[in-house]
Amino acid sequence: MTRSDRNDATTRPRLLGAGEKLTPEEFSGLAGQVGGYPYVKIVLDRDESVLHFIDSADGMLHVRYIGCEILGMSIDELAGQLDSFNDGVYRNPDRRFYLGTLARHTRRATESGDEAETFLSLETVDVDTMSQDMLRFFYHRVREHIDPSLRLVLKPACHQQEVYLADIPESEIPRVLSHELYSAASFVPLNPGTAHGRLRVFRSEEEYRADPEPLEWHDIVVMPRVPEDIPRVSGIIHTEHTTPLSHINVMAAGWRIPNAVGIGAVDRIDRAALAGRWVNYRVEADGGDLLLEAAEPGETGGARPAPPADRVAVDRPDLAPTPVTALSELREGDHVRFGTKAANLGELTHLLQHGSPRWLGFYQVPRPPRADLLRYLARQLDLPEDTDEAELHAAAKLLVKEYAHVPRGIVLPFSLQQRFLDSSEQLREAVDRLAAALGGEAPRIEELCLDVQRLIRDTPLPDPIRTEIDRAVDRHLYGAPVQVVRSSSNAEDLAGFSAAGLYESVANVSGTDALLDAVREVWASLFSPRAVLLRRQAGIPLDHCRMAVIVQEQVGATVGGVLVTCNPLSPQDFRDVYLNISPRSVTDVVDGRGAPLQYLYNTMEGGSRTISLGTAATDLDTATKDVVRRLALISRLLQSHFSPDETYAAPVDIEWAIEGDQIALLQLRPFRTAG
């Protein structure tokens, strides 16, 4: 829509010259909504000494407004020179236009006596290369045109801007950091969707554990932080902040159920007397709050709707006799004998040594009007933008080989677990009883699962199996006094069934007896009541499921975490990699213990920002942030290799650990988004 099309004075852009100020009412008339915040896009035209406040309800991009509305370009003209145009408005130190966004925030009153406050934040985009002096100039010019009754703060859009602001007194430029706003947000949409179910409210995990009535599939659970061992439900509401990459939230995405953070949700539910009642629950990706309304249990006669009838496809395991094998000898296609997790680690080990012809895939794909993104990759690799593909490929290979590694390891195949199960008649009979119960409506499934698990833990390994494991450890893990023992099942990382956190891993294992106990513990986790019942609900037969075991050298780390090569909070964002980081361990991140630091790293134009500090007192130091930036770029290259098709769009989930400037890659698997 152009200015000539606009007739309503409240919807056309507001152009302010010297001495003119935007009022709160005008801000509201121009505002759009993003993430629950009203916002207005602005353009400062230095040549004309005019500040443009853009009607933002239709989401018009800054560059389109400048090109078409100010400069009179056609859409086709703008598209034909989009990259150079972007460079001119985001990277040119002598640029004519300064671009930003004003968002209105309301801070709630706190128990410590702080009053509620409404204020505006001014922010550029994360890839904007404004210098310290440019940021200072931009803030003060915008401040001149804002009604004095509205407090204006600067929100640094990336870590580099935070560095610039640190040298400017806060009395001159007040500021708010991204993680401060995130921690104060009352609503975070983790997974969009709708649900019809019974609302179950628990004010603490202890209250949930003590409740005698178990959760059922049709329940919508409300808790401070929903624990990862809940059964499948119809919806989730966390009343404290969490991360979208915790096991339970990854499971929720796989279940395709609505999931959100709703601070104060319990008070709202109490006021509406909804606890224990059936409700309609909706989470919208761009919504401002979770939506709850009372509903009838069923459309007629109070009948409840049928439970989900998902049927998840799983490849039957290959149980042909297979030796214990070094990780370095596996490839992606070995998943039918060793599980996806082990096969991917083997493939990774090979890639780090030999490279991949698919490294550049993500950057080679056309994104109209761009023919490809290779010039952006060249920037990230500190190469000239016109570097040819052969040089880019060589630089990518060198980056990965120099800084990333997979810890040494061996894998016990599915056939070894089967040999163990077949070695005990009592164990075979227990598994048969469980399989028979799963075929009917037997009420003793949990008891039968626990019986199988007990027998697995207590049954000695036959000498030939023990000897084979010992020899493989001696050959491939010599000099590694401490190991970590990980699960690798064929019944995980599936479309519609992620199994995140469902199976066991055992860390800090030392000595033969402890290692064999850990192996049995991982085997036993395949038969946990929760794993068996969730697989049954997904239509995965027990006799289709097997467990391989990864035994790896345990590496030291200063920080660890998990990343996904997408932004789970903004599915249309193809630039960013989302990272959760713990200064303690990867386990703290994925298990939801504490709250991790959360970051976004732009793997196209560059730039990074801290979304949340979690429970950390301070942010990471600059050197560690630089290693994490390198990790984000490496992860994008790995996404290209593991992509199932030539769109290179399928994100991956990577667990990792950093020590010094070295990155240990601990796990790689598909990241199943809700879509």
Disulfide bonds with the S-S distance in Angstrom:
none
